[in-house]
Amino acid sequence: MVEKKRVYETCKAKVLTIQEAYDALVDTVEDYKKLLTTLIEESNPNEEYDKHLLVVANLQRNTTNG
């Protein structure tokens, strides 16, 4: 019985670690999407350098949505 409890506690700790890492990943992706949205909003589609930025930022934002 002690062995089962130890296995359970080990698994529970690993699940919590994975859950915390996943939550941190989700938060980071959301922050990245906000940054991309800001870049898109602040860029000028009439400027040559911003055109490339718009394409890349839109592709990246679409990727983070998937």
LOLO-792602 format. One record per atom (N, C-alpha, C): residue number from 0; residue in three letters; y, x, z. Coordinates in steps of 0.2 Angstrom, whole numbers, plus 5000, padded with zeros to 4 digits. Each point is the difference from the previous one (the first is absolute). Layout:
+-------+------+------+------+------+
! torza ! rofi !    y !    x !    z !
+-------+------+------+------+------+
!   NUM !  ALA !    Y !    X !    Z !
...
+-------+------+------+------+------+
end
This chain:
+-------+------+------+------+------+
! torza ! rofi !    y !    x !    z !
+-------+------+------+------+------+
!     0 !  MET ! 4994 ! 5004 ! 5000 !
!     0 !  MET ! 5006 ! 4996 ! 5000 !
!     0 !  MET ! 5006 ! 5004 ! 5000 !
!     1 !  VAL ! 5000 ! 5006 ! 5004 !
!     1 !  VAL ! 5006 ! 5004 ! 5000 !
!     1 !  VAL ! 5001 ! 5003 ! 4993 !
!     2 !  GLU ! 4995 ! 5002 ! 4996 !
!     2 !  GLU ! 5000 ! 5003 ! 4994 !
!     2 !  GLU ! 5004 ! 4995 ! 4995 !
!     3 !  LYS ! 4998 ! 4993 ! 5000 !
!     3 !  LYS ! 5003 ! 4995 ! 4996 !
!     3 !  LYS ! 5007 ! 4999 ! 5002 !
!     4 !  LYS ! 5002 ! 5001 ! 5006 !
!     4 !  LYS ! 5007 ! 4999 ! 5002 !
!     4 !  LYS ! 5004 ! 5006 ! 4997 !
!     5 !  ARG ! 4997 ! 5006 ! 5001 !
!     5 !  ARG ! 5004 ! 5006 ! 4997 !
!     5 !  ARG ! 5001 ! 4999 ! 4993 !
!     6 !  VAL ! 4995 ! 4998 ! 4996 !
!     6 !  VAL ! 5000 ! 4999 ! 4993 !
!     6 !  VAL ! 5006 ! 4995 ! 4998 !
!     7 !  TYR ! 5000 ! 4995 ! 5004 !
!     7 !  TYR ! 5005 ! 4994 ! 4999 !
!     7 !  TYR ! 5007 ! 5003 ! 5001 !
!     8 !  GLU ! 5001 ! 5004 ! 5005 !
!     8 !  GLU ! 5006 ! 5003 ! 5002 !
!     8 !  GLU ! 5003 ! 5005 ! 4995 !
!     9 !  THR ! 4995 ! 5004 ! 4997 !
!     9 !  THR ! 5002 ! 5004 ! 4995 !
!     9 !  THR ! 5002 ! 4997 ! 4994 !
!    10 !  CYS ! 4996 ! 4995 ! 4998 !
!    10 !  CYS ! 5001 ! 4996 ! 4994 !
!    10 !  CYS ! 5007 ! 4996 ! 5001 !
!    11 !  LYS ! 5001 ! 4997 ! 5005 !
!    11 !  LYS ! 5006 ! 4997 ! 5002 !
!    11 !  LYS ! 5006 ! 5004 ! 4999 !
!    12 !  ALA ! 5000 ! 5006 ! 5003 !
!    12 !  ALA ! 5005 ! 5005 ! 4999 !
!    12 !  ALA ! 5001 ! 5002 ! 4993 !
!    13 !  LYS ! 4995 ! 5001 ! 4996 !
!    13 !  LYS ! 5001 ! 5002 ! 4993 !
!    13 !  LYS ! 5003 ! 4994 ! 4996 !
!    14 !  VAL ! 4998 ! 4994 ! 5002 !
!    14 !  VAL ! 5003 ! 4994 ! 4996 !
!    14 !  VAL ! 5008 ! 5000 ! 5002 !
!    15 !  LEU ! 5002 ! 5001 ! 5006 !
!    15 !  LEU ! 5007 ! 5000 ! 5002 !
!    15 !  LEU ! 5004 ! 5005 ! 4996 !
!    16 !  THR ! 4997 ! 5006 ! 5000 !
!    16 !  THR ! 5003 ! 5006 ! 4996 !
!    16 !  THR ! 5001 ! 4998 ! 4993 !
!    17 !  ILE ! 4995 ! 4997 ! 4997 !
!    17 !  ILE ! 5000 ! 4998 ! 4993 !
!    17 !  ILE ! 5006 ! 4995 ! 4999 !
!    18 !  GLN ! 5000 ! 4995 ! 5005 !
!    18 !  GLN ! 5005 ! 4994 ! 4999 !
!    18 !  GLN ! 5007 ! 5003 ! 5001 !
!    19 !  GLU ! 5001 ! 5005 ! 5005 !
!    19 !  GLU ! 5006 ! 5003 ! 5000 !
!    19 !  GLU ! 5003 ! 5003 ! 4994 !
!    20 !  ALA ! 4995 ! 5004 ! 4997 !
!    20 !  ALA ! 5002 ! 5004 ! 4994 !
!    20 !  ALA ! 5001 ! 4995 ! 4994 !
!    21 !  TYR ! 4996 ! 4995 ! 5000 !
!    21 !  TYR ! 5002 ! 4995 ! 4995 !
!    21 !  TYR ! 5006 ! 4997 ! 5001 !
!    22 !  ASP ! 5002 ! 4998 ! 5006 !
!    22 !  ASP ! 5007 ! 4997 ! 5001 !
!    22 !  ASP ! 5005 ! 5005 ! 4998 !
!    23 !  ALA ! 4999 ! 5006 ! 5002 !
!    23 !  ALA ! 5005 ! 5005 ! 4998 !
!    23 !  ALA ! 5001 ! 5001 ! 4993 !
!    24 !  LEU ! 4995 ! 4999 ! 4996 !
!    24 !  LEU ! 5000 ! 5001 ! 4993 !
!    24 !  LEU ! 5003 ! 4994 ! 4997 !
!    25 !  VAL ! 4999 ! 4994 ! 5002 !
!    25 !  VAL ! 5003 ! 4994 ! 4998 !
!    25 !  VAL ! 5008 ! 5000 ! 5001 !
!    26 !  ASP ! 5002 ! 5003 ! 5006 !
!    26 !  ASP ! 5007 ! 5000 ! 5002 !
!    26 !  ASP ! 5003 ! 5005 ! 4995 !
!    27 !  THR ! 4997 ! 5006 ! 4998 !
!    27 !  THR ! 5002 ! 5005 ! 4996 !
!    27 !  THR ! 5001 ! 4997 ! 4993 !
!    28 !  VAL ! 4995 ! 4996 ! 4998 !
!    28 !  VAL ! 5001 ! 4997 ! 4993 !
!    28 !  VAL ! 5006 ! 4996 ! 4999 !
!    29 !  GLU ! 5001 ! 4996 ! 5006 !
!    29 !  GLU ! 5005 ! 4995 ! 5000 !
!    29 !  GLU ! 5007 ! 5004 ! 5000 !
!    30 !  ASP ! 5000 ! 5005 ! 5003 !
!    30 !  ASP ! 5007 ! 5004 ! 5000 !
!    30 !  ASP ! 5001 ! 5003 ! 4993 !
!    31 !  TYR ! 4994 ! 5002 ! 4997 !
!    31 !  TYR ! 5001 ! 5003 ! 4993 !
!    31 !  TYR ! 5002 ! 4995 ! 4995 !
!    32 !  LYS ! 4997 ! 4994 ! 5001 !
!    32 !  LYS ! 5002 ! 4994 ! 4995 !
!    32 !  LYS ! 5008 ! 4999 ! 5001 !
!    33 !  LYS ! 5002 ! 5000 ! 5006 !
!    33 !  LYS ! 5007 ! 4999 ! 5002 !
!    33 !  LYS ! 5005 ! 5005 ! 4996 !
!    34 !  LEU ! 4997 ! 5006 ! 5001 !
!    34 !  LEU ! 5004 ! 5006 ! 4997 !
!    34 !  LEU ! 5000 ! 4999 ! 4992 !
!    35 !  LEU ! 4995 ! 4999 ! 4997 !
!    35 !  LEU ! 4999 ! 4999 ! 4993 !
!    35 !  LEU ! 5005 ! 4994 ! 4998 !
!    36 !  THR ! 5000 ! 4994 ! 5004 !
!    36 !  THR ! 5004 ! 4995 ! 4998 !
!    36 !  THR ! 5008 ! 5002 ! 5001 !
!    37 !  THR ! 5001 ! 5004 ! 5005 !
!    37 !  THR ! 5007 ! 5002 ! 5000 !
!    37 !  THR ! 5002 ! 5005 ! 4994 !
!    38 !  LEU ! 4996 ! 5004 ! 4998 !
!    38 !  LEU ! 5001 ! 5004 ! 4995 !
!    38 !  LEU ! 5001 ! 4996 ! 4993 !
!    39 !  ILE ! 4996 ! 4995 ! 4999 !
!    39 !  ILE ! 5000 ! 4996 ! 4994 !
!    39 !  ILE ! 5007 ! 4996 ! 5000 !
!    40 !  GLU ! 5002 ! 4998 ! 5006 !
!    40 !  GLU ! 5006 ! 4996 ! 5001 !
!    40 !  GLU ! 5006 ! 5004 ! 4999 !
!    41 !  GLU ! 5000 ! 5007 ! 5002 !
!    41 !  GLU ! 5006 ! 5004 ! 4999 !
!    41 !  GLU ! 5000 ! 5004 ! 4994 !
!    42 !  SER ! 4995 ! 4999 ! 4996 !
!    42 !  SER ! 5000 ! 5004 ! 4993 !
!    42 !  SER ! 5004 ! 4996 ! 4995 !
!    43 !  ASN ! 5002 ! 5004 ! 4995 !
!    43 !  ASN ! 5004 ! 4997 ! 4994 !
!    43 !  ASN ! 4995 ! 5001 ! 4994 !
!    44 !  PRO ! 4998 ! 4994 ! 4998 !
!    44 !  PRO ! 4995 ! 5000 ! 4994 !
!    44 !  PRO ! 5004 ! 5003 ! 4993 !
!    45 !  ASN ! 5006 ! 5001 ! 5000 !
!    45 !  ASN ! 5004 ! 5002 ! 4995 !
!    45 !  ASN ! 5000 ! 5008 ! 5000 !
!    46 !  GLU ! 4999 ! 5003 ! 5005 !
!    46 !  GLU ! 5000 ! 5007 ! 5001 !
!    46 !  GLU ! 4993 ! 5003 ! 4998 !
!    47 !  GLU ! 5000 ! 5005 ! 4996 !
!    47 !  GLU ! 4993 ! 5003 ! 4997 !
!    47 !  GLU ! 4996 ! 5002 ! 5006 !
!    48 !  TYR ! 5002 ! 5004 ! 5005 !
!    48 !  TYR ! 4996 ! 5002 ! 5006 !
!    48 !  TYR ! 4997 ! 4994 ! 5004 !
!    49 !  ASP ! 5004 ! 4995 ! 5001 !
!    49 !  ASP ! 4998 ! 4994 ! 5004 !
!    49 !  ASP ! 4995 ! 4996 ! 4996 !
!    50 !  LYS ! 4999 ! 5001 ! 4993 !
!    50 !  LYS ! 4995 ! 4996 ! 4997 !
!    50 !  LYS ! 4993 ! 5002 ! 5002 !
!    51 !  HIS ! 5000 ! 5007 ! 5000 !
!    51 !  HIS ! 4993 ! 5003 ! 5002 !
!    51 !  HIS ! 4999 ! 4998 ! 5007 !
!    52 !  LEU ! 5005 ! 5000 ! 5005 !
!    52 !  LEU ! 4999 ! 4998 ! 5007 !
!    52 !  LEU ! 4997 ! 4993 ! 5000 !
!    53 !  LEU ! 5004 ! 4995 ! 4996 !
!    53 !  LEU ! 4998 ! 4993 ! 5001 !
!    53 !  LEU ! 4992 ! 4999 ! 4998 !
!    54 !  VAL ! 4998 ! 5004 ! 4994 !
!    54 !  VAL ! 4993 ! 4999 ! 4998 !
!    54 !  VAL ! 4996 ! 5002 ! 5005 !
!    55 !  VAL ! 5001 ! 5006 ! 5003 !
!    55 !  VAL ! 4995 ! 5003 ! 5005 !
!    55 !  VAL ! 5000 ! 4996 ! 5007 !
!    56 !  ALA ! 5006 ! 4998 ! 5002 !
!    56 !  ALA ! 5001 ! 4996 ! 5006 !
!    56 !  ALA ! 4996 ! 4993 ! 4999 !
!    57 !  ASN ! 5001 ! 4997 ! 4994 !
!    57 !  ASN ! 4997 ! 4993 ! 4999 !
!    57 !  ASN ! 4992 ! 5001 ! 5000 !
!    58 !  LEU ! 4998 ! 5005 ! 4997 !
!    58 !  LEU ! 4993 ! 5002 ! 5000 !
!    58 !  LEU ! 4997 ! 5001 ! 5007 !
!    59 !  GLN ! 5004 ! 5004 ! 5004 !
!    59 !  GLN ! 4997 ! 5002 ! 5006 !
!    59 !  GLN ! 5000 ! 4994 ! 5005 !
!    60 !  ARG ! 5006 ! 4995 ! 4999 !
!    60 !  ARG ! 5000 ! 4994 ! 5004 !
!    60 !  ARG ! 4994 ! 4996 ! 4998 !
!    61 !  ASN ! 4999 ! 4999 ! 4994 !
!    61 !  ASN ! 4994 ! 4996 ! 4998 !
!    61 !  ASN ! 4994 ! 5002 ! 5002 !
!    62 !  THR ! 4999 ! 5007 ! 5001 !
!    62 !  THR ! 4994 ! 5003 ! 5002 !
!    62 !  THR ! 4999 ! 4998 ! 5008 !
!    63 !  THR ! 5005 ! 5001 ! 5003 !
!    63 !  THR ! 5000 ! 4998 ! 5008 !
!    63 !  THR ! 4998 ! 4993 ! 5001 !
!    64 !  ASN ! 5002 ! 4996 ! 4995 !
!    64 !  ASN ! 4998 ! 4992 ! 5001 !
!    64 !  ASN ! 4993 ! 4999 ! 4999 !
!    65 !  GLY ! 4997 ! 5004 ! 4997 !
!    65 !  GLY ! 4993 ! 4999 ! 4998 !
!    65 !  GLY ! 4995 ! 5002 ! 5005 !
+-------+------+------+------+------+
end
